[in-house]
Amino acid sequence: MEAYTRKQELRSSEAFLVTTAVNFGRDQARRSARMHMVSGELDLETIADVAPSPEEQLAIQERLRRANSGLARLNPMTRRCLLAQRVDGLTFSQIAAREGLSVAAVEKRVARGLTFLTQWMGNEQ
């Protein structure tokens, strides 16, 4: 993700990760289908549709909404520090310089943010 964000703007890390996972599954299915074709055993039953089902798409969208809701509940400074570290790939030192905080303060904010979001996402029913 870090290499991608150097060249492209990333609007949503969650959406990026979901898209990456879906594309990875598609690539595996294509590779598997090619292997069957090469061996001459083309069986249409073994070619899987790796696109998420409508139910899976709904669950993914709900999880993204929940994650965004949790991010919105964070203190703005904590949110900026967490996203800078996790999405932008900045080091704690770079974030500290950008935000005018000590490195230790940035580390604590990121840790608190991750703890809150982990609990927030774990409480989804």
Secondary structure, 3 states (H helix, E strand, C coil): CHHHHHHCCCCCHHHHHHHHHHHHHHHHHHHHHHHHHHCCCCCHHHCCCCCCCHHHHHHHHHHHHHHHHHHHHCCHHHHHHHHHHHCCCCCHHHHHHHHCCCHHHHHHHHHHHHHHHHHHHHCCC
